[in-house]
Amino acid sequence: NTIAQLQQRMASIGELEGEIESLKKRHEIEMHHNKVNYAKEVSVVQKELDNALKDLNKARKDADRLQEDIMRAEGYKYDMNRVKSADLKKQHERVKKTVEHQG
């Protein structure tokens, strides 16, 4: 009787050990999958971040180019105003001389 109980307990312990091993293996597999999935997610996020940085740098370059265009246009406007101003002075002088000669 006692030997039978002992054998039954040994069998139960064996089953439990088997279940524990099975759980350990399942846990290892899940951990591996988690690591793989995490690495994939990190990779995706890294690519998104890289793309966002590229977009940001492109936007900065575009903004710099636009700023240069605006400054060039402002400079051109300033130069044109100087030319107009000089032309107007010359015209004024001519008109003054014409008026003086006629008057």
SEFIZA-3560 file (N, C-alpha, C; in Angstrom, 3 decimals):
REM SEFIZA-3560
<numar><xx>0.830</xx><yy>-1.202</yy><zz>0.000</zz><atom>N</atom></numar>
<numar><xx>0.000</xx><yy>0.000</yy><zz>0.000</zz><atom>CA</atom></numar>
<numar><xx>0.867</xx><yy>1.256</yy><zz>0.000</zz><atom>C</atom></numar>
<numar><xx>1.786</xx><yy>1.340</yy><zz>0.883</zz><atom>N</atom></numar>
<numar><xx>2.670</xx><yy>2.491</yy><zz>0.988</zz><atom>CA</atom></numar>
<numar><xx>3.540</xx><yy>2.614</yy><zz>-0.257</zz><atom>C</atom></numar>
<numar><xx>3.987</xx><yy>1.481</yy><zz>-0.777</zz><atom>N</atom></numar>
<numar><xx>4.804</xx><yy>1.499</yy><zz>-2.000</zz><atom>CA</atom></numar>
<numar><xx>3.970</xx><yy>2.009</yy><zz>-3.165</zz><atom>C</atom></numar>
<numar><xx>2.733</xx><yy>1.605</yy><zz>-3.227</zz><atom>N</atom></numar>
<numar><xx>1.836</xx><yy>2.059</yy><zz>-4.299</zz><atom>CA</atom></numar>
<numar><xx>1.622</xx><yy>3.562</yy><zz>-4.188</zz><atom>C</atom></numar>
<numar><xx>1.418</xx><yy>4.045</yy><zz>-2.957</zz><atom>N</atom></numar>
<numar><xx>1.242</xx><yy>5.487</yy><zz>-2.758</zz><atom>CA</atom></numar>
<numar><xx>2.506</xx><yy>6.250</yy><zz>-3.166</zz><atom>C</atom></numar>
<numar><xx>3.650</xx><yy>5.683</yy><zz>-2.770</zz><atom>N</atom></numar>
<numar><xx>4.926</xx><yy>6.309</yy><zz>-3.108</zz><atom>CA</atom></numar>
<numar><xx>5.108</xx><yy>6.348</yy><zz>-4.617</zz><atom>C</atom></numar>
<numar><xx>4.764</xx><yy>5.244</yy><zz>-5.301</zz><atom>N</atom></numar>
<numar><xx>4.878</xx><yy>5.198</yy><zz>-6.761</zz><atom>CA</atom></numar>
<numar><xx>3.933</xx><yy>6.211</yy><zz>-7.413</zz><atom>C</atom></numar>
<numar><xx>2.728</xx><yy>6.343</yy><zz>-6.828</zz><atom>N</atom></numar>
<numar><xx>1.767</xx><yy>7.305</yy><zz>-7.355</zz><atom>CA</atom></numar>
<numar><xx>2.293</xx><yy>8.733</yy><zz>-7.192</zz><atom>C</atom></numar>
<numar><xx>2.860</xx><yy>9.007</yy><zz>-6.007</zz><atom>N</atom></numar>
<numar><xx>3.433</xx><yy>10.330</yy><zz>-5.770</zz><atom>CA</atom></numar>
<numar><xx>4.600</xx><yy>10.599</yy><zz>-6.709</zz><atom>C</atom></numar>
<numar><xx>5.426</xx><yy>9.599</yy><zz>-6.922</zz><atom>N</atom></numar>
<numar><xx>6.572</xx><yy>9.752</yy><zz>-7.829</zz><atom>CA</atom></numar>
<numar><xx>6.064</xx><yy>10.054</yy><zz>-9.236</zz><atom>C</atom></numar>
<numar><xx>4.978</xx><yy>9.371</yy><zz>-9.622</zz><atom>N</atom></numar>
<numar><xx>4.401</xx><yy>9.596</yy><zz>-10.948</zz><atom>CA</atom></numar>
<numar><xx>3.847</xx><yy>11.023</yy><zz>-11.028</zz><atom>C</atom></numar>
<numar><xx>3.182</xx><yy>11.467</yy><zz>-9.963</zz><atom>N</atom></numar>
<numar><xx>2.649</xx><yy>12.837</yy><zz>-9.930</zz><atom>CA</atom></numar>
<numar><xx>3.788</xx><yy>13.851</yy><zz>-10.003</zz><atom>C</atom></numar>
<numar><xx>4.860</xx><yy>13.599</yy><zz>-9.276</zz><atom>N</atom></numar>
<numar><xx>6.030</xx><yy>14.495</yy><zz>-9.312</zz><atom>CA</atom></numar>
<numar><xx>6.607</xx><yy>14.524</yy><zz>-10.725</zz><atom>C</atom></numar>
<numar><xx>6.678</xx><yy>13.367</yy><zz>-11.353</zz><atom>N</atom></numar>
<numar><xx>7.172</xx><yy>13.281</yy><zz>-12.733</zz><atom>CA</atom></numar>
<numar><xx>6.294</xx><yy>14.097</yy><zz>-13.676</zz><atom>C</atom></numar>
<numar><xx>4.972</xx><yy>13.980</yy><zz>-13.494</zz><atom>N</atom></numar>
<numar><xx>4.047</xx><yy>14.759</yy><zz>-14.333</zz><atom>CA</atom></numar>
<numar><xx>4.258</xx><yy>16.261</yy><zz>-14.102</zz><atom>C</atom></numar>
<numar><xx>4.375</xx><yy>16.641</yy><zz>-12.836</zz><atom>N</atom></numar>
<numar><xx>4.584</xx><yy>18.053</yy><zz>-12.503</zz><atom>CA</atom></numar>
<numar><xx>5.901</xx><yy>18.565</yy><zz>-13.099</zz><atom>C</atom></numar>
<numar><xx>6.939</xx><yy>17.749</yy><zz>-12.988</zz><atom>N</atom></numar>
<numar><xx>8.226</xx><yy>18.148</yy><zz>-13.576</zz><atom>CA</atom></numar>
<numar><xx>8.092</xx><yy>18.327</yy><zz>-15.084</zz><atom>C</atom></numar>
<numar><xx>7.348</xx><yy>17.423</yy><zz>-15.725</zz><atom>N</atom></numar>
<numar><xx>7.095</xx><yy>17.509</yy><zz>-17.165</zz><atom>CA</atom></numar>
<numar><xx>6.343</xx><yy>18.791</yy><zz>-17.510</zz><atom>C</atom></numar>
<numar><xx>5.314</xx><yy>19.102</yy><zz>-16.695</zz><atom>N</atom></numar>
<numar><xx>4.550</xx><yy>20.326</yy><zz>-16.916</zz><atom>CA</atom></numar>
<numar><xx>5.440</xx><yy>21.558</yy><zz>-16.728</zz><atom>C</atom></numar>
<numar><xx>6.285</xx><yy>21.507</yy><zz>-15.699</zz><atom>N</atom></numar>
<numar><xx>7.198</xx><yy>22.633</yy><zz>-15.431</zz><atom>CA</atom></numar>
<numar><xx>8.150</xx><yy>22.822</yy><zz>-16.619</zz><atom>C</atom></numar>
<numar><xx>8.720</xx><yy>21.764</yy><zz>-17.125</zz><atom>N</atom></numar>
<numar><xx>9.608</xx><yy>21.841</yy><zz>-18.291</zz><atom>CA</atom></numar>
<numar><xx>8.872</xx><yy>22.412</yy><zz>-19.494</zz><atom>C</atom></numar>
<numar><xx>7.630</xx><yy>21.931</yy><zz>-19.691</zz><atom>N</atom></numar>
<numar><xx>6.817</xx><yy>22.405</yy><zz>-20.808</zz><atom>CA</atom></numar>
<numar><xx>6.550</xx><yy>23.901</yy><zz>-20.666</zz><atom>C</atom></numar>
<numar><xx>6.215</xx><yy>24.325</yy><zz>-19.446</zz><atom>N</atom></numar>
<numar><xx>5.966</xx><yy>25.747</yy><zz>-19.194</zz><atom>CA</atom></numar>
<numar><xx>7.232</xx><yy>26.585</yy><zz>-19.415</zz><atom>C</atom></numar>
<numar><xx>8.388</xx><yy>26.053</yy><zz>-18.950</zz><atom>N</atom></numar>
<numar><xx>9.660</xx><yy>26.755</yy><zz>-19.156</zz><atom>CA</atom></numar>
<numar><xx>9.934</xx><yy>26.954</yy><zz>-20.643</zz><atom>C</atom></numar>
<numar><xx>9.734</xx><yy>25.878</yy><zz>-21.425</zz><atom>N</atom></numar>
<numar><xx>9.970</xx><yy>25.966</yy><zz>-22.871</zz><atom>CA</atom></numar>
<numar><xx>9.015</xx><yy>26.959</yy><zz>-23.511</zz><atom>C</atom></numar>
<numar><xx>7.715</xx><yy>26.897</yy><zz>-23.111</zz><atom>N</atom></numar>
<numar><xx>6.734</xx><yy>27.832</yy><zz>-23.663</zz><atom>CA</atom></numar>
<numar><xx>7.123</xx><yy>29.272</yy><zz>-23.298</zz><atom>C</atom></numar>
<numar><xx>7.564</xx><yy>29.456</yy><zz>-22.067</zz><atom>N</atom></numar>
<numar><xx>7.989</xx><yy>30.781</yy><zz>-21.620</zz><atom>CA</atom></numar>
<numar><xx>9.185</xx><yy>31.273</yy><zz>-22.442</zz><atom>C</atom></numar>
<numar><xx>10.161</xx><yy>30.401</yy><zz>-22.658</zz><atom>N</atom></numar>
<numar><xx>11.335</xx><yy>30.766</yy><zz>-23.466</zz><atom>CA</atom></numar>
<numar><xx>10.914</xx><yy>31.160</yy><zz>-24.885</zz><atom>C</atom></numar>
<numar><xx>10.009</xx><yy>30.375</yy><zz>-25.462</zz><atom>N</atom></numar>
<numar><xx>9.523</xx><yy>30.662</yy><zz>-26.824</zz><atom>CA</atom></numar>
<numar><xx>8.808</xx><yy>32.015</yy><zz>-26.852</zz><atom>C</atom></numar>
<numar><xx>7.933</xx><yy>32.236</yy><zz>-25.842</zz><atom>N</atom></numar>
<numar><xx>7.216</xx><yy>33.516</yy><zz>-25.781</zz><atom>CA</atom></numar>
<numar><xx>8.182</xx><yy>34.680</yy><zz>-25.609</zz><atom>C</atom></numar>
<numar><xx>9.184</xx><yy>34.498</yy><zz>-24.753</zz><atom>N</atom></numar>
<numar><xx>10.178</xx><yy>35.560</yy><zz>-24.546</zz><atom>CA</atom></numar>
<numar><xx>10.928</xx><yy>35.839</yy><zz>-25.849</zz><atom>C</atom></numar>
<numar><xx>11.269</xx><yy>34.779</yy><zz>-26.563</zz><atom>N</atom></numar>
<numar><xx>11.959</xx><yy>34.948</yy><zz>-27.846</zz><atom>CA</atom></numar>
<numar><xx>11.067</xx><yy>35.708</yy><zz>-28.822</zz><atom>C</atom></numar>
<numar><xx>9.803</xx><yy>35.310</yy><zz>-28.910</zz><atom>N</atom></numar>
<numar><xx>8.857</xx><yy>36.009</yy><zz>-29.799</zz><atom>CA</atom></numar>
<numar><xx>8.717</xx><yy>37.472</yy><zz>-29.385</zz><atom>C</atom></numar>
<numar><xx>8.639</xx><yy>37.704</yy><zz>-28.073</zz><atom>N</atom></numar>
<numar><xx>8.531</xx><yy>39.082</yy><zz>-27.584</zz><atom>CA</atom></numar>
<numar><xx>9.750</xx><yy>39.906</yy><zz>-27.990</zz><atom>C</atom></numar>
<numar><xx>10.935</xx><yy>39.290</yy><zz>-27.848</zz><atom>N</atom></numar>
<numar><xx>12.164</xx><yy>39.994</yy><zz>-28.238</zz><atom>CA</atom></numar>
<numar><xx>12.160</xx><yy>40.295</yy><zz>-29.732</zz><atom>C</atom></numar>
<numar><xx>11.769</xx><yy>39.306</yy><zz>-30.530</zz><atom>N</atom></numar>
<numar><xx>11.717</xx><yy>39.487</yy><zz>-31.987</zz><atom>CA</atom></numar>
<numar><xx>10.709</xx><yy>40.573</yy><zz>-32.344</zz><atom>C</atom></numar>
<numar><xx>9.517</xx><yy>40.499</yy><zz>-31.759</zz><atom>N</atom></numar>
<numar><xx>8.485</xx><yy>41.507</yy><zz>-32.033</zz><atom>CA</atom></numar>
<numar><xx>8.930</xx><yy>42.890</yy><zz>-31.578</zz><atom>C</atom></numar>
<numar><xx>9.564</xx><yy>42.948</yy><zz>-30.406</zz><atom>N</atom></numar>
<numar><xx>10.056</xx><yy>44.225</yy><zz>-29.892</zz><atom>CA</atom></numar>
<numar><xx>11.107</xx><yy>44.801</yy><zz>-30.838</zz><atom>C</atom></numar>
<numar><xx>12.006</xx><yy>43.939</yy><zz>-31.295</zz><atom>N</atom></numar>
<numar><xx>13.048</xx><yy>44.384</yy><zz>-32.228</zz><atom>CA</atom></numar>
<numar><xx>12.412</xx><yy>44.899</yy><zz>-33.521</zz><atom>C</atom></numar>
<numar><xx>11.377</xx><yy>44.211</yy><zz>-34.000</zz><atom>N</atom></numar>
<numar><xx>10.682</xx><yy>44.659</yy><zz>-35.215</zz><atom>CA</atom></numar>
<numar><xx>10.040</xx><yy>46.023</yy><zz>-34.972</zz><atom>C</atom></numar>
<numar><xx>9.372</xx><yy>46.178</yy><zz>-33.823</zz><atom>N</atom></numar>
<numar><xx>8.722</xx><yy>47.450</yy><zz>-33.503</zz><atom>CA</atom></numar>
<numar><xx>9.748</xx><yy>48.567</yy><zz>-33.408</zz><atom>C</atom></numar>
<numar><xx>10.862</xx><yy>48.279</yy><zz>-32.751</zz><atom>N</atom></numar>
<numar><xx>11.928</xx><yy>49.279</yy><zz>-32.619</zz><atom>CA</atom></numar>
<numar><xx>12.440</xx><yy>49.657</yy><zz>-34.008</zz><atom>C</atom></numar>
<numar><xx>12.603</xx><yy>48.672</yy><zz>-34.867</zz><atom>N</atom></numar>
<numar><xx>13.072</xx><yy>48.913</yy><zz>-36.226</zz><atom>CA</atom></numar>
<numar><xx>12.091</xx><yy>49.807</yy><zz>-36.985</zz><atom>C</atom></numar>
<numar><xx>10.810</xx><yy>49.512</yy><zz>-36.859</zz><atom>N</atom></numar>
<numar><xx>9.774</xx><yy>50.309</yy><zz>-37.540</zz><atom>CA</atom></numar>
<numar><xx>9.796</xx><yy>51.746</yy><zz>-37.010</zz><atom>C</atom></numar>
<numar><xx>9.836</xx><yy>51.879</yy><zz>-35.697</zz><atom>N</atom></numar>
<numar><xx>9.857</xx><yy>53.212</yy><zz>-35.088</zz><atom>CA</atom></numar>
<numar><xx>11.123</xx><yy>53.958</yy><zz>-35.513</zz><atom>C</atom></numar>
<numar><xx>12.250</xx><yy>53.257</yy><zz>-35.563</zz><atom>N</atom></numar>
<numar><xx>13.516</xx><yy>53.880</yy><zz>-35.983</zz><atom>CA</atom></numar>
<numar><xx>13.403</xx><yy>54.391</yy><zz>-37.419</zz><atom>C</atom></numar>
<numar><xx>12.808</xx><yy>53.575</yy><zz>-38.301</zz><atom>N</atom></numar>
<numar><xx>12.626</xx><yy>54.000</yy><zz>-39.695</zz><atom>CA</atom></numar>
<numar><xx>11.722</xx><yy>55.221</yy><zz>-39.769</zz><atom>C</atom></numar>
<numar><xx>10.636</xx><yy>55.211</yy><zz>-38.985</zz><atom>N</atom></numar>
<numar><xx>9.719</xx><yy>56.358</yy><zz>-38.963</zz><atom>CA</atom></numar>
<numar><xx>10.451</xx><yy>57.610</yy><zz>-38.468</zz><atom>C</atom></numar>
<numar><xx>11.260</xx><yy>57.440</yy><zz>-37.451</zz><atom>N</atom></numar>
<numar><xx>12.034</xx><yy>58.562</yy><zz>-36.908</zz><atom>CA</atom></numar>
<numar><xx>13.023</xx><yy>59.080</yy><zz>-37.948</zz><atom>C</atom></numar>
<numar><xx>13.718</xx><yy>58.162</yy><zz>-38.617</zz><atom>N</atom></numar>
<numar><xx>14.662</xx><yy>58.562</yy><zz>-39.668</zz><atom>CA</atom></numar>
<numar><xx>13.950</xx><yy>59.334</yy><zz>-40.773</zz><atom>C</atom></numar>
<numar><xx>12.782</xx><yy>58.835</yy><zz>-41.188</zz><atom>N</atom></numar>
<numar><xx>12.015</xx><yy>59.518</yy><zz>-42.232</zz><atom>CA</atom></numar>
<numar><xx>11.553</xx><yy>60.897</yy><zz>-41.760</zz><atom>C</atom></numar>
<numar><xx>11.115</xx><yy>60.976</yy><zz>-40.512</zz><atom>N</atom></numar>
<numar><xx>10.674</xx><yy>62.266</yy><zz>-39.967</zz><atom>CA</atom></numar>
<numar><xx>11.843</xx><yy>63.252</yy><zz>-39.935</zz><atom>C</atom></numar>
<numar><xx>13.034</xx><yy>62.764</yy><zz>-39.577</zz><atom>N</atom></numar>
<numar><xx>14.214</xx><yy>63.637</yy><zz>-39.553</zz><atom>CA</atom></numar>
<numar><xx>14.582</xx><yy>64.093</yy><zz>-40.965</zz><atom>C</atom></numar>
<numar><xx>14.470</xx><yy>63.186</yy><zz>-41.933</zz><atom>N</atom></numar>
<numar><xx>14.732</xx><yy>63.559</yy><zz>-43.327</zz><atom>CA</atom></numar>
<numar><xx>13.746</xx><yy>64.642</yy><zz>-43.771</zz><atom>C</atom></numar>
<numar><xx>12.461</xx><yy>64.431</yy><zz>-43.435</zz><atom>N</atom></numar>
<numar><xx>11.434</xx><yy>65.419</yy><zz>-43.791</zz><atom>CA</atom></numar>
<numar><xx>11.731</xx><yy>66.764</yy><zz>-43.128</zz><atom>C</atom></numar>
<numar><xx>12.135</xx><yy>66.705</yy><zz>-41.859</zz><atom>N</atom></numar>
<numar><xx>12.452</xx><yy>67.937</yy><zz>-41.128</zz><atom>CA</atom></numar>
<numar><xx>13.622</xx><yy>68.664</yy><zz>-41.778</zz><atom>C</atom></numar>
<numar><xx>14.671</xx><yy>67.924</yy><zz>-42.119</zz><atom>N</atom></numar>
<numar><xx>15.832</xx><yy>68.541</yy><zz>-42.762</zz><atom>CA</atom></numar>
<numar><xx>15.459</xx><yy>69.131</yy><zz>-44.119</zz><atom>C</atom></numar>
<numar><xx>14.616</xx><yy>68.410</yy><zz>-44.868</zz><atom>N</atom></numar>
<numar><xx>14.164</xx><yy>68.920</yy><zz>-46.172</zz><atom>CA</atom></numar>
<numar><xx>13.362</xx><yy>70.210</yy><zz>-45.969</zz><atom>C</atom></numar>
<numar><xx>12.473</xx><yy>70.201</yy><zz>-44.965</zz><atom>N</atom></numar>
<numar><xx>11.662</xx><yy>71.393</yy><zz>-44.683</zz><atom>CA</atom></numar>
<numar><xx>12.557</xx><yy>72.566</yy><zz>-44.286</zz><atom>C</atom></numar>
<numar><xx>13.608</xx><yy>72.275</yy><zz>-43.506</zz><atom>N</atom></numar>
<numar><xx>14.544</xx><yy>73.340</yy><zz>-43.108</zz><atom>CA</atom></numar>
<numar><xx>15.265</xx><yy>73.906</yy><zz>-44.328</zz><atom>C</atom></numar>
<numar><xx>15.714</xx><yy>73.017</yy><zz>-45.212</zz><atom>N</atom></numar>
<numar><xx>16.391</xx><yy>73.472</yy><zz>-46.425</zz><atom>CA</atom></numar>
<numar><xx>15.452</xx><yy>74.310</yy><zz>-47.286</zz><atom>C</atom></numar>
<numar><xx>14.196</xx><yy>73.832</yy><zz>-47.420</zz><atom>N</atom></numar>
<numar><xx>13.195</xx><yy>74.588</yy><zz>-48.192</zz><atom>CA</atom></numar>
<numar><xx>12.969</xx><yy>75.965</yy><zz>-47.568</zz><atom>C</atom></numar>
<numar><xx>12.876</xx><yy>76.000</yy><zz>-46.239</zz><atom>N</atom></numar>
<numar><xx>12.664</xx><yy>77.265</yy><zz>-45.535</zz><atom>CA</atom></numar>
<numar><xx>13.863</xx><yy>78.190</yy><zz>-45.749</zz><atom>C</atom></numar>
<numar><xx>15.075</xx><yy>77.625</yy><zz>-45.692</zz><atom>N</atom></numar>
<numar><xx>16.281</xx><yy>78.431</yy><zz>-45.923</zz><atom>CA</atom></numar>
<numar><xx>16.278</xx><yy>78.997</yy><zz>-47.339</zz><atom>C</atom></numar>
<numar><xx>15.911</xx><yy>78.147</yy><zz>-48.311</zz><atom>N</atom></numar>
<numar><xx>15.861</xx><yy>78.596</yy><zz>-49.706</zz><atom>CA</atom></numar>
<numar><xx>14.828</xx><yy>79.701</yy><zz>-49.872</zz><atom>C</atom></numar>
<numar><xx>13.678</xx><yy>79.519</yy><zz>-49.252</zz><atom>N</atom></numar>
<numar><xx>12.616</xx><yy>80.521</yy><zz>-49.323</zz><atom>CA</atom></numar>
<numar><xx>13.092</xx><yy>81.829</yy><zz>-48.692</zz><atom>C</atom></numar>
<numar><xx>13.765</xx><yy>81.707</yy><zz>-47.558</zz><atom>N</atom></numar>
<numar><xx>14.307</xx><yy>82.896</yy><zz>-46.878</zz><atom>CA</atom></numar>
<numar><xx>15.292</xx><yy>83.622</yy><zz>-47.799</zz><atom>C</atom></numar>
<numar><xx>16.155</xx><yy>82.851</yy><zz>-48.460</zz><atom>N</atom></numar>
<numar><xx>17.116</xx><yy>83.453</yy><zz>-49.399</zz><atom>CA</atom></numar>
<numar><xx>16.385</xx><yy>84.139</yy><zz>-50.546</zz><atom>C</atom></numar>
<numar><xx>15.346</xx><yy>83.473</yy><zz>-51.078</zz><atom>N</atom></numar>
<numar><xx>14.562</xx><yy>84.066</yy><zz>-52.168</zz><atom>CA</atom></numar>
<numar><xx>13.927</xx><yy>85.372</yy><zz>-51.718</zz><atom>C</atom></numar>
<numar><xx>13.372</xx><yy>85.369</yy><zz>-50.495</zz><atom>N</atom></numar>
<numar><xx>12.732</xx><yy>86.582</yy><zz>-49.968</zz><atom>CA</atom></numar>
<numar><xx>13.777</xx><yy>87.692</yy><zz>-49.823</zz><atom>C</atom></numar>
<numar><xx>14.940</xx><yy>87.339</yy><zz>-49.268</zz><atom>N</atom></numar>
<numar><xx>15.994</xx><yy>88.350</yy><zz>-49.094</zz><atom>CA</atom></numar>
<numar><xx>16.466</xx><yy>88.876</yy><zz>-50.447</zz><atom>C</atom></numar>
<numar><xx>16.577</xx><yy>87.972</yy><zz>-51.421</zz><atom>N</atom></numar>
<numar><xx>16.984</xx><yy>88.387</yy><zz>-52.761</zz><atom>CA</atom></numar>
<numar><xx>15.940</xx><yy>89.332</yy><zz>-53.359</zz><atom>C</atom></numar>
<numar><xx>14.669</xx><yy>88.957</yy><zz>-53.174</zz><atom>N</atom></numar>
<numar><xx>13.576</xx><yy>89.783</yy><zz>-53.694</zz><atom>CA</atom></numar>
<numar><xx>13.564</xx><yy>91.136</yy><zz>-52.997</zz><atom>C</atom></numar>
<numar><xx>13.764</xx><yy>91.137</yy><zz>-51.693</zz><atom>N</atom></numar>
<numar><xx>13.816</xx><yy>92.401</yy><zz>-50.950</zz><atom>CA</atom></numar>
<numar><xx>14.993</xx><yy>93.246</yy><zz>-51.429</zz><atom>C</atom></numar>
<numar><xx>16.128</xx><yy>92.585</yy><zz>-51.645</zz><atom>N</atom></numar>
<numar><xx>17.315</xx><yy>93.293</yy><zz>-52.145</zz><atom>CA</atom></numar>
<numar><xx>17.057</xx><yy>93.861</yy><zz>-53.522</zz><atom>C</atom></numar>
<numar><xx>16.396</xx><yy>93.082</yy><zz>-54.377</zz><atom>N</atom></numar>
<numar><xx>16.071</xx><yy>93.523</yy><zz>-55.733</zz><atom>CA</atom></numar>
<numar><xx>15.135</xx><yy>94.726</yy><zz>-55.659</zz><atom>C</atom></numar>
<numar><xx>14.121</xx><yy>94.616</yy><zz>-54.762</zz><atom>N</atom></numar>
<numar><xx>13.167</xx><yy>95.713</yy><zz>-54.588</zz><atom>CA</atom></numar>
<numar><xx>13.918</xx><yy>96.971</yy><zz>-54.126</zz><atom>C</atom></numar>
<numar><xx>14.843</xx><yy>96.788</yy><zz>-53.175</zz><atom>N</atom></numar>
<numar><xx>15.624</xx><yy>97.907</yy><zz>-52.665</zz><atom>CA</atom></numar>
<numar><xx>16.449</xx><yy>98.527</yy><zz>-53.795</zz><atom>C</atom></numar>
<numar><xx>17.117</xx><yy>97.642</yy><zz>-54.580</zz><atom>N</atom></numar>
<numar><xx>17.923</xx><yy>98.140</yy><zz>-55.715</zz><atom>CA</atom></numar>
<numar><xx>17.048</xx><yy>98.871</yy><zz>-56.718</zz><atom>C</atom></numar>
<numar><xx>15.870</xx><yy>98.324</yy><zz>-57.023</zz><atom>N</atom></numar>
<numar><xx>14.958</xx><yy>98.953</yy><zz>-57.984</zz><atom>CA</atom></numar>
<numar><xx>14.489</xx><yy>100.313</yy><zz>-57.466</zz><atom>C</atom></numar>
<numar><xx>14.223</xx><yy>100.388</yy><zz>-56.165</zz><atom>N</atom></numar>
<numar><xx>13.812</xx><yy>101.659</yy><zz>-55.571</zz><atom>CA</atom></numar>
<numar><xx>14.947</xx><yy>102.684</yy><zz>-55.661</zz><atom>C</atom></numar>
<numar><xx>16.175</xx><yy>102.214</yy><zz>-55.456</zz><atom>N</atom></numar>
<numar><xx>17.330</xx><yy>103.129</yy><zz>-55.584</zz><atom>CA</atom></numar>
<numar><xx>17.438</xx><yy>103.620</yy><zz>-57.015</zz><atom>C</atom></numar>
<numar><xx>17.282</xx><yy>102.696</yy><zz>-57.971</zz><atom>N</atom></numar>
<numar><xx>17.360</xx><yy>103.069</yy><zz>-59.392</zz><atom>CA</atom></numar>
<numar><xx>16.255</xx><yy>104.066</yy><zz>-59.722</zz><atom>C</atom></numar>
<numar><xx>15.018</xx><yy>103.752</yy><zz>-59.269</zz><atom>N</atom></numar>
<numar><xx>13.886</xx><yy>104.649</yy><zz>-59.508</zz><atom>CA</atom></numar>
<numar><xx>14.161</xx><yy>106.012</yy><zz>-58.893</zz><atom>C</atom></numar>
<numar><xx>14.658</xx><yy>105.994</yy><zz>-57.669</zz><atom>N</atom></numar>
<numar><xx>14.952</xx><yy>107.245</yy><zz>-56.966</zz><atom>CA</atom></numar>
<numar><xx>15.993</xx><yy>108.044</yy><zz>-57.736</zz><atom>C</atom></numar>
<numar><xx>17.039</xx><yy>107.369</yy><zz>-58.203</zz><atom>N</atom></numar>
<numar><xx>18.091</xx><yy>108.054</yy><zz>-58.977</zz><atom>CA</atom></numar>
<numar><xx>17.508</xx><yy>108.577</yy><zz>-60.280</zz><atom>C</atom></numar>
<numar><xx>16.667</xx><yy>107.763</yy><zz>-60.951</zz><atom>N</atom></numar>
<numar><xx>16.023</xx><yy>108.196</yy><zz>-62.197</zz><atom>CA</atom></numar>
<numar><xx>15.134</xx><yy>109.401</yy><zz>-61.946</zz><atom>C</atom></numar>
<numar><xx>14.384</xx><yy>109.350</yy><zz>-60.850</zz><atom>N</atom></numar>
<numar><xx>13.497</xx><yy>110.469</yy><zz>-60.534</zz><atom>CA</atom></numar>
<numar><xx>14.303</xx><yy>111.741</yy><zz>-60.273</zz><atom>C</atom></numar>
<numar><xx>15.436</xx><yy>111.602</yy><zz>-59.589</zz><atom>N</atom></numar>
<numar><xx>16.300</xx><yy>112.779</yy><zz>-59.347</zz><atom>CA</atom></numar>
<numar><xx>16.791</xx><yy>113.345</yy><zz>-60.667</zz><atom>C</atom></numar>
<numar><xx>17.248</xx><yy>112.447</yy><zz>-61.564</zz><atom>N</atom></numar>
<numar><xx>17.729</xx><yy>112.904</yy><zz>-62.871</zz><atom>CA</atom></numar>
<numar><xx>16.610</xx><yy>113.595</yy><zz>-63.643</zz><atom>C</atom></numar>
<numar><xx>15.411</xx><yy>112.957</yy><zz>-63.609</zz><atom>N</atom></numar>
<numar><xx>14.254</xx><yy>113.548</yy><zz>-64.299</zz><atom>CA</atom></numar>
<numar><xx>13.942</xx><yy>114.913</yy><zz>-63.706</zz><atom>C</atom></numar>
<numar><xx>13.978</xx><yy>115.003</yy><zz>-62.410</zz><atom>N</atom></numar>
<numar><xx>13.680</xx><yy>116.258</yy><zz>-61.719</zz><atom>CA</atom></numar>
<numar><xx>14.684</xx><yy>117.332</yy><zz>-62.142</zz><atom>C</atom></numar>
<numar><xx>15.960</xx><yy>116.938</yy><zz>-62.177</zz><atom>N</atom></numar>
<numar><xx>16.999</xx><yy>117.884</yy><zz>-62.605</zz><atom>CA</atom></numar>
<numar><xx>16.743</xx><yy>118.333</yy><zz>-64.038</zz><atom>C</atom></numar>
<numar><xx>16.397</xx><yy>117.377</yy><zz>-64.918</zz><atom>N</atom></numar>
<numar><xx>16.126</xx><yy>117.721</yy><zz>-66.319</zz><atom>CA</atom></numar>
<numar><xx>14.945</xx><yy>118.679</yy><zz>-66.430</zz><atom>C</atom></numar>
<numar><xx>13.882</xx><yy>118.341</yy><zz>-65.690</zz><atom>N</atom></numar>
<numar><xx>12.694</xx><yy>119.196</yy><zz>-65.714</zz><atom>CA</atom></numar>
<numar><xx>13.043</xx><yy>120.603</yy><zz>-65.195</zz><atom>C</atom></numar>
<numar><xx>13.811</xx><yy>120.642</yy><zz>-64.124</zz><atom>N</atom></numar>
<numar><xx>14.215</xx><yy>121.926</yy><zz>-63.546</zz><atom>CA</atom></numar>
<numar><xx>15.014</xx><yy>122.747</yy><zz>-64.558</zz><atom>C</atom></numar>
<numar><xx>15.972</xx><yy>122.075</yy><zz>-65.225</zz><atom>N</atom></numar>
<numar><xx>16.778</xx><yy>122.793</yy><zz>-66.227</zz><atom>CA</atom></numar>
<numar><xx>15.919</xx><yy>123.254</yy><zz>-67.385</zz><atom>C</atom></numar>
<numar><xx>15.005</xx><yy>122.381</yy><zz>-67.808</zz><atom>N</atom></numar>
<numar><xx>14.112</xx><yy>122.751</yy><zz>-68.931</zz><atom>CA</atom></numar>
<numar><xx>13.263</xx><yy>123.942</yy><zz>-68.537</zz><atom>C</atom></numar>
<numar><xx>12.730</xx><yy>123.914</yy><zz>-67.335</zz><atom>N</atom></numar>
<numar><xx>11.882</xx><yy>125.001</yy><zz>-66.857</zz><atom>CA</atom></numar>
<numar><xx>12.711</xx><yy>126.281</yy><zz>-66.749</zz><atom>C</atom></numar>
<numar><xx>13.949</xx><yy>126.142</yy><zz>-66.234</zz><atom>N</atom></numar>
<numar><xx>14.827</xx><yy>127.313</yy><zz>-66.090</zz><atom>CA</atom></numar>
<numar><xx>15.156</xx><yy>127.907</yy><zz>-67.463</zz><atom>C</atom></numar>
<numar><xx>15.445</xx><yy>127.025</yy><zz>-68.419</zz><atom>N</atom></numar>
<numar><xx>15.788</xx><yy>127.504</yy><zz>-69.761</zz><atom>CA</atom></numar>
<numar><xx>14.588</xx><yy>128.162</yy><zz>-70.424</zz><atom>C</atom></numar>
<numar><xx>13.417</xx><yy>127.596</yy><zz>-70.172</zz><atom>N</atom></numar>
<numar><xx>12.216</xx><yy>128.151</yy><zz>-70.809</zz><atom>CA</atom></numar>
<numar><xx>11.771</xx><yy>129.420</yy><zz>-70.082</zz><atom>C</atom></numar>
<numar><xx>12.027</xx><yy>129.422</yy><zz>-68.766</zz><atom>N</atom></numar>
<numar><xx>11.524</xx><yy>130.524</yy><zz>-67.948</zz><atom>CA</atom></numar>
<numar><xx>12.421</xx><yy>131.669</yy><zz>-68.034</zz><atom>C</atom></numar>
//
